[in-house]
Amino acid sequence: MMLNEDPELLKNVDTFILDMDGTFYIGNNLLPGAIEFVEIVRESGKDFIFLTNNSSANSEQYADKIRRMGISGEIKVFTSGEATAIYIRRKMKVERLFVLGTPCLKDLFKSYGFEVVNPGRFGECVADPDAIILGFDKTLTYESINAFCRFVMMGKPYVATHPDPNCPDEDFPIPDAGAMIEFVRTATGRGPDVIIGKPNPFILDSMIEKFHLTRERMAFIGDRLMTDMKLANNSGIISILLLSGETKMEDIGKTDVKVDYIFENLLELVDVLRKFEEVKE
Ligand SMILES: [Mg+2]
């Protein structure tokens, strides 16, 4: 099912940016067409890069996960965690960070040259951070979120990696960074100064720079209107919505988000990409 009658737009795309959860896989299972998508994109000399708002793991861990599901070869992944490190390095004059996040998110900030400081066991400020970061912290404890709230109330510059309230999983969605932002807001009356992940166009701008991409030849494939499709709109690139995840057909008219193409899943998109290749031959 194609919404946009003009396939030319799609034909000119040379790099597909893909969401992961609900687009390429759910939990530990590939969605229909994932393998065929990788094949046709590689065969036709195009490229694909995964973009996830999930800052609980790093790009190598995601690439490993995708390999374990049966995709071989080069797998490029960009996360909201990495975009946040780039943002802070570029736009803020800070060195010491308190990171509410998993050990690998803390390591990522260290790899960008930041000093990651931890509060004492009861949240006392043993080392004063210049700024505080809220990520998808699957190691969250009462002590750590208490410490975070104290820094929020002290007025520290506050950056969140992404806004998603929950994250798809095998059976039920699990609470994500957006839920933690609201917990902190309820306790302190203050929200983040900036949220970096989708739909903030900064995340795509930093990808374009890192991977040397051409905006006019990019398309974003995702399953969520308010993050994936909105990012494509905000960044001025082609938007491809898949109904294999969160969004239902009847949700589409309910927002002002513009969608260029709609497919049931990656397999339906693969059929269209295959036709382009057949015409060439
Ligand atoms: Mg998704």
Residues whose N, C-alpha, C, O or C-beta is under 5 A from the ligand:
A	BS01	MG	D19 M20 D21 G22 T23 D223 G245
